[in-house]
């Protein structure tokens, strides 16, 4: 399996390099797994003297992989966190909080890997194990709604979203709520209302403090541009998202923006550039299916 994976990466890189030399377009196929977690964290994890300290480092490492979009690594450390919290006989409040976070990490990882039923199971287990007073409870619900949207189960997504009002009590949740609700509206072809939600969120002064959520909102605008056949604007906006995502090491968003560019060029019947964009995304997706 590893040989086949390596061969696919090499073939993809050769194809991508040939096109890139023929025409100057800005697509990056890494051919390796970008390192986002410092070795110092792994050393501290391995040398942790107590379970509580070990939980904290597992949580920190998982958060870094969540930010960068390394799905396999997020799944790996989310599972470790879950297994170790379940084996903790102290069963303290902190242990329960880390256990709920593990459900969240595993759900997001499965969702990014396309394992939507597994993601739904993780979110529902986390929701059932938590209460509405738990900090992470509504985040689990929001991710569940997003996964239903990816499955095309709009009524289930709507039922969950109706439980989550668009309030600014927690700013990151407010922005993510805007991401998921606008995606729901896009899938219902209500583009004007989706744009209103996105533009309102993007106009907030605090949005600059949440760069990944800002790019997720902008990606939703690009999805509207694709559906409305506004390909020139789509290429411009998606290239900007792609470059900003790369600068911030948001590798999952970099891939998604590259796909949007590829789709736009395909609709314009510029198949060479489309193939280059989609090939770079394919190579990167294969490579990210590995544990850092």
Secondary structure, DSSP 8 states (H G I E B T S, - for coil): -HHHHHHHHHHHHHHHHHHHHHS-------SS----S-HHHHHHHHT-SSHHHHHHHHHHHHHHHHHHT-HHHHHHHHHHHHHHHHT-TT--HHHHHHHHHHHHHHHHHHHHTT-HHHHHHHHHHHHHHS-TTSTTHHHHHHHHHHHHHHHT-HHHHHHHHTTS---SSSHHHHHHHHHHHHHHHHHTT-HHHHHHHHHHHHTSGGGGG-HHHHHHHHHHHHHHHHHTT-HHHHHHHHHHHHHHHHHHT-HHHHHHHHHHHHHHHHHTT-HHHHHHHHHHHHHHHHHHSS--
